[in-house]
Every structure is written in structure tokens, then in C-alpha cells.
Amino acid sequence: MEDTDGIYGGRFSGAGFNGCAMAIIDPSKKETIKKKVTEEYLALYPGLKDKFAVYFCKTANGIEN
């Protein structure tokens, strides 16, 4: 979704349709991003409607002492 406002970068992980895509986003735009990604993905792959999901999580600062 390189043309989606609020997505700064992303990558695919896993293999085939059992994988996932992860992206760093602007949290203030997450609902707009979710709507656009869902609509565009399901337009391409309507058969995956019952398996497709969008999840948001917060990143951690990594290892700290």
C-alpha cells in the first residue's frame, strides 16, 4: 500500500497466503488505513474474506537494562 497516506513502510513476512504484512504507520490515521487496506485487499482476494484481518499493536523500545 505504498500510496496509502499514513503508512511509512512495511514488509511481508511468512510464505504464501499463510503469511502477513507488517507496516509502520501514523496511529492517528489507523482507521483510514484499515478501511483502505481491507477494501483493496478483499477486492483482489474476495475468497479470503473470512481469513483476512487487520491488527494494530504498539512497538516496544527494545531491550533495556
N, C-alpha and C positions, 0 to 999 in steps of 0.2 A: 504494500500500500504506500508506495513512495510518493504518491500525490495526495496523501491524506494529511490535512492540517493537524498538527499536534503530535504526529509520530516522527521522532527524531532519528530512529534507526531500529533495525531489527534483524532477526536471523531465524532460519528454520532449524529445528532440532528433531532428531529421530528419522525414521525411514518411512517412505510412502505415506499412506493415509493414517498411519498409527503414530505419527509424529505431531509436532506442534510448531507454532511460530511464536516468538517472543519479541517484544518491542519495548523500547524506552519511549515514554510518552509524556505529554503535558497533562498532569492529572486534572486540570480544570476543563479539559476537552474530552474526558474519557467517555461520556455518554454519546457524544457526536461520533467519536471514533468507533465505539461499539456498534452503533447503528450502521455506519457506512461499511465497516468490515463485514458485518453479518449479512447485509443486503448483497454486497458484491460477491462474497464467497458462496452464498447459497444460490445466487444466480448462475454461477459456474458449476456448482455441485449440489443440485437440489436433492439428490438421493441421500445426502449426508445430514439432512435437517435434524434428525433425531440424535445424531452423534456429535454435532458441532456445538461448541460452547465458547464463550469469552469470559476470561477470569482476569481480575486485576489484583496485583499484590504490591507490597512496598518492598523496596530494596533495603538491604542492610549495609552497614558501614564496613563490613568485612570483619576480620579478626582483630580484636583489641586486647591489649594486655591489662 
